[in-house]
Amino acid sequence: MDKYWLKSYPADVPAEINPSEYSSLKEFAERNCARYADRDAYVMMDRAMTYGELGRESAAFAAWLQQKAGARPGTRIAIMLPNVLQYPIAMFGALRAGLTVVNVNPLYTAHELEHQINDSGARIILVLENFAHVVQKALPTTTLQAVIVTSVGELLGGIKSALVNFVVRHVRRKVPAWHIAGALRFGKLLAEGRHLALQPVTVGPDDIAFLQYTGGTTGVSKGATLTHRNMVANVMQGKAWFGSKMPERATYVIALPLYHIFSLTANALMFMELGARGIMIMDPRDFRGFVASLRKYPPNLFMGVNTMFNALLHTPGFETLDHSKLFGTVGGGMAVQAAVAEKWQAATGCVLSQGWGLTETSPIAAMNPIGAGRFNGSIGLPVSSTEISIRDDAGAALPIGAIGEICVRGPQVMRGYWNRPDETAKVMLPDGWLRTGDVGRMDEAGYTYIEDRKKDMILVSGFNVYPNEVEGVAVTHPGVLEAAAVAQSDERAGEVVALFVVRKDPSLTEDALISFMRESLTGYKVPKHVYFRDSLPKSNVGKIIRRELRDGLKN
């Protein structure tokens, strides 16, 4: 196909990348830990871990998995951790032993955990003790054979370790009681692993690196099968867009959870290739603490989601931060609202660039040039070695400017859904094209604009209404902090727009907001109902969950 978007590429971005730059993430981790051995890889609560230490500790965990847990290449290990130092050690250790990593949201219920463990066939799980009670409840009905438990402060060292664990267990979070017979302590097995030799294993590009589960917004969550080649390709695609602009020994923010595909690839993997230092934010909902970390460690690059940027802008102290080192801010995971992007640029002097991808694309598929101009509302250009095509429901390509389903082809596209050939067939078109479920259009310069998710679209008297557009107008009202638009059943129109709002101004009324929105939206797009809430339901990365709001209207 005609890759006409290449004419819009920055001069320093290549049209193609080499997806075989590394044979696997095993080779990737080992080479980069050696290459950047003296540099800080991660900082958590002021405790820095170098790449050299990461290499040694991940080797110790890999050796323990091989010789004490009996793990073999292809064995699945579940990792149920927030952003703590244990995560990269365990993740890279598992990959170096040839295992397949199954990332688990620590906030899962026992029912959700049971499904993911049994669907993936995971034999081993590493969990933070804060969530061990959930594992205990699910354990009897899962395939798990070994449980490893760790604590927030376990790797912080000395007095700090004891103090942090005391606060977490008894003061701030109050760890729920749990008892799992035979559970192992992460620190103890690491100590054992340091005296064991890591046995050589062969890991190839077609082996499975991750079973990365989708959010399950429609039906039961499915595991996207992501190979080592998928992940290496996406790292090199990210490097093609960021690498030449990164300062030496750069600092970046890890606020999005590393178990989520966006943060996993864009933070843990891509920045390892660049030898950068990641500042771990364990609880990004503690925005005052978040701002304090940004003050202490001014970042060069910051990846997040719209709700995170919006909340930071409204956190006292953010306005006094030194943003002079910040050269790039990237929003993904959900639509970046123009109003938030404008306020971010005004406050930081840095353009909020939007990117886009899916779990099924490892995840980066499109990206705006970093630091170029102003926010343009698009998700950007197809990244190197990637094609985007707008298709109709039959899978036929549509002309430039037409609205249809966004389809993607490239080396980062998943092999398929784990043990779900029927579900794979629904999304994979011939010749490797992936149906994304996102509705959008591409302009003559090659920039793609998302109208909305197919499943979120509101059909008012036969007219399509895209929630992103409605929400984008709502948040421009000075009295609105957050907004989410969903479909509400209506006898006359079939569906109408319902808007859920978190107010900045407690005096804001439904009539005042609707009147304001009429100035920017045609009649059928204007909300018929406005519901004020203290907060909106969000996913683990801060994405507003419209489904919960929509389902609540049915009850």
N, C-alpha and C positions, 0 to 999 in steps of 0.2 A: 504494500500500500504506500501511498505518497505520505512521507513523514514531513509534511509541510511546516510542522511546529519547530523543526530544527532551525529555521531561519530566525526564530525568536530566542534561541539559546544564547546565554552569555558567552563571550569569546573563550573563556577558560573552562567551559564545560564540554566534555567530549560527547559525541553522539552515541558511542558504544563503550561498554565496560567489558572487562574480562571476568566472566563468572567463575572461571577456574583459577583465579589469582591464588587461591588456597584450595587444597584438595578437600578440606573439611574444616569445621570449626575447631577441631582438635589441633590441627596444624596452625590455624589462625591464633588460637590462644597461646600455644607454646612459643611461637615465633615472637609475638608481640610482648609477652611477659618477659622474654629474654631481651628484646630490643629496648624496652623502656624500663628495665629493672630498677633503675634508681629513681624513677619518677613516682609521685603519688598517683595511685589509681582511684582511690575513694577516700572520702573523709566523712566520718559519722560521729557526731557529738565531739568534734575536735580530735578524734582518734584517726590518724592517717594510716592507710595501708598501701604500700608500694606495689608496683607491678611485679617486682621480684618476690615479695611476700605472697602475693596472689598466686604466682606460679608455684611456689613451694607448698602452700596450703592446699591448693586445688589438686596438686599431685598426691599429697597425703590422703585427701579424701578419695581420690580415684583409686589409690592402692588399697585403701580399706574396703571400698566397694567390691573390688576384685577378690581380695583374699579373705575377707571376714564376712562379707554379705553374700558371697557367691554370685555376684552379678556378672553377667556376660554381655557382650555387645548386643544391643537391641532390647535389653531389659529396660522396662519403664520405671522411672523414679518420679514421684510427685513431690513438688516443692511448694510448700504452703507458707510463704514468708512475706512480710512487708519489706520495705527498703532498709535492710540491715546488712552488715558486712558478710554475714553468713551466706547471703543469697549468691553473690558472684563466685564465692569459693565453691559452693555446692554445685551451682550450675556448670561452671567450667570444669570442675572435677568430674562430674557425671559425663560430660561430653568427651573428656580426655580418656575415660574408660570405655567409650563407645556406647554409653547408655542413651536412651531417649528420654528427654525431659518433658514432664507434664506439669505445666504451671497451673497452680490452683489459687483462686482468690481466697485469702484468709478469712473473709467475711461470709463465706459460704455456710449454709445450714448443713446439718448432717445429711439430709435428703439430697441436696445438691452435690455434696462431696461423694456420697455413695454412688451416685450416677456416674460422676466423672472418673472415679477410681475403677469401677467395674467396666465402664465402657473402654477405658484405655488399657486395662489389665495391669495397672501399676502394682508392683510388688513391694516397693519401699516408699515411705513418705518421710519428709523432713518438715517439721511444723514448729512454729513458735509456741511456747508454752501457754501463751494467752489464748490460743485456739485449740489446745490439746483436748479439751473436753468435747469438742465437736468430733475430733477423730475417734475418741473413746466411744462416743455414741454410735458412730457409723461402722466402726471396726469389725464387729461380728459378721456383718453381711457384705464385706468387701473382699477383694483379692489380696489385700495387704498382708505381707509376711513379716515386715520389720518396720518399727516406728522409731524415728530419731527426733528428739526434742531439743530445742535450744531456747535461750532467753535473750531478751533485748540487749542486756549488758555483757553477755558471755565473752565476747571478743574485745571488749574495751580495755581490759587489763586493770589489775590492781584495785585500789580503793574505788575508782570510778565504776568498775564493773559491779562491785557489791552495792554501791550507793544507787546506781541506776536500777538494778534489779529490785532493791528494797522499795524504791519509789513506785516502780511499775507494778510490783506485786501487791503492795499494801496501801499505797497512798493514792496514786493517780488513776490507775486502771483497774487494780484489784483483780488479779488473775483468778478466773473461776477454778474451783477444785477439780482435779482429774486424777485418775489412776489407770495406767496402762501397764499391765504386767509385761516385763521384759523390755520396756522402752529404754532406748539408749540415749546418752547425752552426747551432743555434737562435739563439744570440747574434748571429751574423753576419747572419742573415736579418732579425732584429728591427731591427738597425741599418739595413739597407736599407729596411725597411718604414717607418721613421720619416720617410723622405724621399719617400714615396709617398702619393698621395691615395686615401683609401678611397672607392671608387665606390658610389653608392647602389644598394641592391638592395631588392626587395620581398619580405618574408617574412611569410607569413600564418599564422593559427592552425592550419590543416590541413596545413601543411608538416611534414616529419619533422625533429624536432630530434635525436633519438638512436635508434640501433639498439642497444638494450641487451640483451646476450646473457644468457640464463639460465645457471644453473650446469651444466646438462646432467646432472642426477642420473639421468635416465632417457633413454638414447640420446644422440644428438648435440645439442649446445646450439643453441638457437633464438634469433633476434633479435626481441625485443619492439619493435614499431614504436610509438614514443612521439612524439606530435606536440607542437608548441609549445603548443597548447591544453591537452593532457594535463599538461604540466609546469607551465604557469602556474597551472592549476587547483589542482594539488597544493601549489604554493608558497602560494597564497592559503588553502588549507585548513589548512596548517601554521601560517600567520600567525594564522588565526582562533583557534587553540588556544593559541598561545604569545605572540602579539604584545602583548596588553594587560598581560601579566605581566613583560615584558622591561624591565630597567632601561635608561636611556639609555647608549649606547656600551657595550653588553654585551660580555663575553668568553665565547667558547665553545671547546670542544676539538674538533680534527679529528684523531681517532686512527684512525677507520675510513677506509679508502682512498676517495678521491674518485671513483675509477672505478667504485665499487660504487653501485648506485642509492640505497641508504639514505643514504649520506653525500653523494652528489651532490645530492639534493634537500633533505634535512634540514639539511645544512651549507652547501654552496656556494651554493645558490639561496635557500633560505628566509631565511638570515641576511643575505644581501645585501639582501633586501627590508627588513630591519630595521636595516641599517647597522652590524652587529655586527663584532667582531674575532675572527678564527679563529686559534687557536694550532695550527700544523701539527706533528703528531708523525709524523715520517717512518718510524720503526721502532717501532711500538707493542709489539713483542715485547721491546724493551729496557726492561723495567719500571722499573729503577732510574733510567734516563734519563727515562722517562715521569714518574715521581714528581718528579724534579728540575724538569721543566717545569711541573708543576702547582704546585709550591712558588713558582716565579718568576712564574707567570701564573695566579693563582687564578680559576677559571672561575665564571660565573654559571649556565651550562647545559652539560650533558655528555651526549652521546649515544654509546652503545656497545652491546656485546653481553655476554651473561651471563659468558662465559669471561674477558672483559677485566676486568669488575668483580671477579670472583672472584680473578683473579691480582693485581690491584692491592691487594685486601684482605690478601693474603699477602706483599706486597712491603715490606721494611723501610723505614721512613720515612713510609709512607702514614698511619700512625696519628698522626703529629705535624703533618700538614698543617692549614692554616687553611681550614675549609670554610664559614666564615660567609657568604661571598658566593654559595654554591651554592644556588639556589632550585629547580632542576629537574634530574633525571637521568632519561633515557629509555633503556630497553632494547628492542632490536628484533633482527631477523635470525634469532633463535632464541628458544626459550622461556626466560624469566627464571625461575630456580628460587627458590622461596619462601625457602629457607635463605640464599641469596646476597642476596636483597632485604632480609631482616631484618638481616643483618650489615652491609650497606651503610648502612641507615638508622641503625643503632646507631653506626656509625663516623663518619658524615657529618652526621647529623641531617636528611638529605634523603630523601624517599620515592623509591624507584626505581619509576617509572611505566612500565608496559609498553605498547608500541604494536605495531602489526602492519600488514603490507602485503606486496606482492609486486613483483617487477620489472614485472609486467603491470599494476600499479596505480600506478606512477610514484613512490614505492611506497606512500605512506601511505593506509590505508583505515580504520583504527580506532585510537583513542587513549584512554587514561585521562586524566581531568582532572589537570593538573599540580599537584603538591604537596598533593593531597587525601588526608587520612587515612593509611592504610597500604596496603602492597601487597595486592591482593585476588586475584591469580592470573588475572584476566581480561586480555584484550587491549584492553578498553575499549569505548567507544561508537563507532558509525559517525561518522566526521568529517563536517563540514558538507557538504551537497549529496551525501551518499553514503547508499546503502541497502545493508543486509546481509540476506540471506535464507538460512535453513537448508533445504536441499533434499535429497530422496532421489535415488537413482540415476537415476530417470526424469525428474528435474528438477522434481518437484512440491514445493511448499512444505510444510514440516512445522510442527507447532504449537510454541508456546513451550515450551522445556525439552527438546524432542526432539533427539537427536543425528543429525546428517547432514552433508552437505558444505556448507561455507560458500561462498556465492555473493555477488558484489559488483556493484553498478551505480553509476556515477557518472562525472563528466567526466574523471577521472584514469585511467579504464580504457583500455588500449591499443587501437589500431586493429586489431591482429592480429599474427600472427607474419610476419616478413619472408619473402615468397615461399613461404609454407607454408599455403596455404588449407586443406589437409587437417588440419594440426595446429590451425589456428585454429578449424575447425569442431568439434573435439573439446572445446574449452573455452568457446566462446561459445554461450550460450543465446539464444533469441529475445528481443527487446526490450533487448539490451545487457547481459544478465547474464553475468558471468564465473564459470566454475567454477574454484575456487582449488586444489582438491586437498587442502585442509585439512579435517579433520573436527572439528566442534564443536557447540556449543549456545548459545542465547541465552536469558537469563533475563527475568523480567517487567520489570526496570528497563532492559533494552536492552543489558546488558553481554554480550559474547560470550566464551565460554571454549573454547579449543582443546583437543581431546583428542589429536590427532596428525595427521601427514601420512598420507594413505591408503596410500602406498607403504611407510611405516615401520611400519604396524600389525602386531602379532604375533598370529597366530591359534593359540591353544593349545586343542586339543580342541574347536574350535568357538567358543571364547570370545575376544572381542577384548581384547587387552592393548595399552595405549598406552605407548610408551617414556617419554614425559615423566613419567608418574606413577611409574614404576619408578625413573627417574633422580632424581626429586625426593625420594624416600625415601632412596635410597642416599647422597646428598650430605649428609643430616642426620647421618650417622655421623661422629664427630669424627676418625676416621682416614682419611676419604675426601676427596681434593681435587677430583677430577672423575670422572664416570661416564657411560657410554653404554650403552643397552640395545638389543639387536638380536635378530632371530629366528635360531634355530639349528634346523636340521632334526632331527626326532626320529621314530623309527619308530612309537612308540605315540601321541604327541600331535600328530603332524604338524609342529608347531613348539613350541619351548620358549624361554624367555627366557635369553639369554646377556648377561652384564654385563661390560663392560670398565671397569677401574678404575685410576686413578692415585692412589697412596696418599700421605697425609700422614704416616701412622704405618707405618713399614716392617714392624712386627710384626703388622699386621692380616692375618688369615687368611680364606680362603674360607668356612670353617665359621662363623667369628665374624660375618662380614658377613651371611651368609644367615640366621643365627639372629636377628640384629638386624632384618632386613627382614621376617621372618615376623610380627613384632609389629604391623606396619602394613599388610601386604598379604595378600589372600586367597591361598590355596595356589597357584593356577595362575599368579598374577602374580609369584611369588617366583622369582628367578633359579635355574636348574638348574646353571648353569656360571658361574664367575667367573674372569676372566682379568686378571691384573695387568700393567700396562704402565708404562713410564717416561713415555710421553706418548700423546695420542690425536690422530689425524689431524684437521686443521682446514682449513677453507676460508680464502680470503684475508681474510675479516672475522672469523675466529675461531670460526666455527660448526663444531661437531664433525660430521665426515662419517661418518655411520653406515654408508653404503653400503660404504665401504672396509673397515670392520670386518666387516660381514656377508659381503662377498665373500671376505675372508680365511679365514672359517670353511669355505668350500667347497673351498679348496685343500689 
